[in-house]
Amino acid sequence: MSASGGTGRLVFAYPGDIETPSGGYEYDRRIIDGLVARGWSVEPVSLGDAFPFAGTQARNRAYARLSSLTESVPVVIDGLALGVLPEASTALGSQRPLIGLVHHPLALESGLDRDTAETFRMSERQALAGTRGVIVPSPATASVLITDYDVPRARIAIVRPGTDRVPTRARRRPEGAAIRLLAVGSLVPRKGHEILLKALAGMTDLPFHLDIAGSPDFDPDCAARIREKVSDPALSQRVTLHGTVGRERLNALYQQADIFVLASRYEGYGMVFAEAIAHGIPVVATGDGAVADTVAKEAGLVFAPDDRQGFEQGLRRMLSDAPYREGLAAGARVVAETLPSWAEAAEVFAEAVLRFAQPGSTPH
């Protein structure tokens, strides 16, 4: 393996199917593609479908798969699996350069009971202790790992997700035409679709149409509740649930959107916010973690997760005040020029792997 800025070999391990439509998996795919484009040899390894709620057998199979890999090659493990493999991390970390990739800590997923969240927190804390280093998508996630997981700052590398360069344009609707809202995110509690729908049910005096793109498969109960809310007569003609969409269809939804809106509880980065800004779309959002870092004040509005009133007032203003909306859209187009590309993200990722793979870089 060569010095910083060069090429190398890497095993990239992840749970389930890497083609799964979610921000975390897209990050994994795009980084792998970017590394390969830079001349790296990358071996993708699936660790099975059960994570993060993996039983003993599933964890043992994952450990056996990882143990069979060439010892000299660095291994990056997606945190969705790594967080529940503490014993494997300790053992593997003593044999080879082991690097964690934490999109956001498992314990911060919404909908977990207190005991499950604490079990995840303790498990992930132990698992991260066995790594040479940890790659995260944002300063906010780095801060959480330093404060709550005892990961030294020197063992953390921040690799922000990239964006695709797309043409941006001013969007102007004829007076009285429906404003197109777009929300992108799996139908899970953390994404706040139910909060958004409740807010919009009180804004039917305004012309709007909401498109929601996101998989219903991760939490069928939550997806059922969302479908029930959409069936309400106040919203049934104003909301379209698209389900899982491919990249081409998603780009088309971005192109027609006037406002991007998501009432997230927490985001480790929030790739969809960056994608919206890359398309020149102003944002209305809630969320802890990296949301405020991702959505610059010139490009949108960010409220605390519990500030329902502020969120509703901000969304109403964005819908009803065209000059205000267009001003933030202009800001989004300016901010879009500063966002990293996926090629740049892959370069920073490669530098992090090379640094953590150095012989002097050891777990603490």
N, C-alpha and C positions, 0 to 999 in steps of 0.2 A: 504494500500500500504506500502510495506516494505522499508527499507533504501536502500541506493545505493548498487547496486550489486544484489538486490533481484528481485522479480517478481511483477507483477501488472496487472491492467486492463487498457485497452486503446481503444478508438474509433479512427479509422484511416479513415479520409474522403478524398475523391479524386473526380475529375471530370470524367465523362464518364466511360469507361470500363478499369478496371485495367489490363486486358490482352493485352491492346494496345501495339504494338511493338515499344517502344521508350525507351531511356535511363532513363528518369524520371519515367516512369511506372515500368520499371524493378527494379529500386532502391526501389520503394514502395513495390513491390511484395517481393523482397528478404529480405527487412527489416522486413516485416510482418512475413514471414516464419521464419526468425531468432529469432524474439521475441517469436513466438509460440514454437519453439524448446527449448527456455529457460524457458518455463513454463508460459508465459504470456497469458492472455485472451485478444484477439484482435478482435474487431468487425469492419469489413470493411464496409464502407458506401459510396455508389456512390451518388454524388450530381447532376447528370444529364450530358447531352452531350454538352451543349451550351458554355461551358467555353473555353477561357476567354472572348469571345464576347457574354456574356449572357445578355439578356434583363431583364426588370423588373420582368416579371413573373417567369423566370428561377431562378433569384436571390431570389425571395420570396419563391419559392418552396424549394430551398436549405436551406434557413434560417428556414423554418418550419420543415424541416427534422432534422436539427441540434438542434433546440429548443426542440424537442421531446425526446432527449436523456437524460439519467440519469445525473443529474447535478454534481454528485461527481466524475464522471469518466473523466480523462483527454481526450481531443480531439486534435488530430493532424490533421491539414488541409493542404493538398498539395497546394502550392502557386499558381498553375494554376487556382484554384478556389478562394482561400483566397484573392488573390490580387484584385479581383473585388467585394468583400463582405465587404467593410469597415464598413457599418452600422451594419451588422450582427456580425462582429468581436467585435465592441464596446459593443454590447448588450450581446453577449455570454461570452465575456471575464470578464464581471462583475458577471457571474453566475457560472463559472466553470474554471478549468485550461485549457486554450486554447493555443496551441502551433502551430506555423507556420513552414512549411517545404518549403524552397525556393530553388529550383534547380538553377534557375537564374531569376533575375527580369523580369517581363513581358515586361517592356519598352525596354529591350535590345534585343528583338526578331527583326531580320532584316525584312525589307519589310514593316514596319509600317510607316505611315506618321507622321510628327512631332506632330500634334495635338493628334493623337491616342496614341503615345508614352508618351506624357506628361499627358494625361488623366490616362493612366495605372500607371504612376509613382506616381501621387498624390493619386490615389485610393489605391495602394499597400502600400504607406507610411502610410496612415491612418489605413489601415487594420492591419499592423504590430504593430502599436501603441497599439492595443487592446489585444495583446497576452502577455502571461507570458514569453515566450521565443521563439526563432527562431532557427531552425536547418538548417544548410547549408552544402553542400558537400565539400567546399574548403575554404582556407584562402582568396582566391581572392573574392569569393562571400561575405564572411564576411566583407571584406574591403569595398565593394560597399555599403552594407547595413549600415555600420557605417557612411560612408562619405555622401551618397546621400539620405539615408532613416531615418537617426537619430535614428537608433537602437543602444542602448548602448552595448558595447562589453560584459558586464556582462550578457546580455540577449541573447547571441549567443553561440551556441554549434556547433562545426565543427565535422561532422560525414562523413568521407570519404567513398565512396562506396567500397565494397569489391570486390575481384576477386576470381575466382575458381582456385584451384591449378591444373595445367595441365602439362603433360610431355613436356619439351622443347628439341629441338634438333637443331643442325647446319643444315642449308638448303644450299645445293650446287646444282646449275643447271649445266647441261652440257654446254660447250661453245657454244654460239649461240642460246641456248634455250630461249624461252620467259620468262622474269621475271614476276612473278605474283604479281600484285598490288591489294590491297583490300581497298575499301572505304566503311564504314558503317555509315549510317545516313539517316534520312528521306529526301525525295526529296523536300527540302525547301531552300530558298535563303541562310539562315544562315550557312548551311553546305558546301556551296561553290563548289558543284559538277560542275557547269558550268565553274567556274574558272579552276578547275582541267582538265576538258575536253579540254578547250582552250589550256592549257599548253601542254597537251599530243599530241594535233594535230600538234604541232611543234617538236615532238620528234619521228616521224615515222621512222627515220633512226636507231632507237634502237629497239631491240626485247622486246615487253612487251604485257601483256594482263591485262586489268583492270576489276575486278569484283566489282559491286556496289550493296550493299544490303541495302534496305531501303524502307519504305512505300511511295507510290506515292499519298496517299489519303489526306495528310494534306494541300497541295497546288497544285491542279491539273494543274494550269497554269505553275508553275515552272516545274512540272513533264513533261508536254508537251514540254517545251523548251529543257529539258534534252534529251528526246527521239529524238527530232529533231537533236540535236548535235551528238548524237550517230549514227544516220542514215547517217551522212557524210561518203563518201567513205573512207576517211582517217582513220576513227575509227570504222566503222561498223563491221569489222572482229576482232577488238581488244578490244572491250568493251562488257560486258554482264551485262544487268540490271536484277537482280534477284527479285526485288520487296521485299515484306515482306517475311522474312524467319524465320523459327523456330530455336530454340536454337541448335538442333542437326545439322541442315544444316549450321548455322552460325559457329559453331565450326569447321566443315569440311572446310569451307572457310578460317578460320584462319590457320588451319593446313597446307593448301597448299600455303599460301601467303608467298612471300619473303619480301615485303615492305607494310606497312600500310600507307595510304596517305589520308589526309583530309584537305581541304582548308577552314576551319571554319572561320566564322567572330568572334564568341564569344562562349565560353563554360563556364557554371557554374562549371563544373568539367571535363567532357569529359570521360565518362566511357569507351567508345570504345578505347580510347588511352591506358588506363590501361589494358583493355582486350588484346589488341595487344601485349603490353609489357609482359603480363603474358604468352603469347604464344611464347615469344622470338623473336618477329618480330620488326625490326627497324622501326622508324616512321619518316615521313616527314609531317609537319603540318604548318598551319598558325592559328592565333587566339589570341584574347585578353582573359581576364579572367584567368581561371585556366589552360589553355593549357600548358604554360611554366612550371607551377608547377607540372603538371601531367607527362610531357615528360621530363625525366632527360636528361641532355646533353650526358650522356654515352649511351643513348638508341635511340637518334634520333635528328632531326633538327626541330627547331621551328622558324618561321618567323612572323613578324608583318602582320596583315591582308592586308595592302596596299603594302607590299613588293612583288609584283608579280615577279619581276626579281630575287630576292633572292630565292623565292620559286621554280621557274623554274630551276635555276642553281643548287639548292640543289637536286631537284628531278632527274635532268639529271645526276648529279654525282652519286647519289645512284643507278641509273639504269646501269650506264656504268662502274663503278669502283667496281669490285667484292670484292677485299680485304677491301676497305673502308666499303662497305655494310656489309660484314661479321664481321668486327670489331664492328660496332654498334649493330649487332645482338647478338654478344657475350655480349656486355654491357647490352642489353635488358634482356638477360637470368639472368644476375647478379641482375639487378634491380628487376626482377620478384620475387626474393626471399624475397624482403623487403615489397612487397605490402600486405595490410591487407586482410584477408579472410572475407567472408560475416558473419561468426559467430562473428568475432571480431568487425565488423561494427555494428552488432545488439547489441552487449554488450555496445558499446559506446552510441548508440542511446538510449538504455534502461536507462543508467545512466543519460542522458540528460533529458529524460522525468521525471524521478524520481526527479531530481533537480528542474525542472521548476514547478512540481506539488506541491512542498512544500508550506504550507500556507503563508510563508513570501515572496514568489515570486509573485509579483503583477505587472500589466502593469504600464508603466510610460507614 
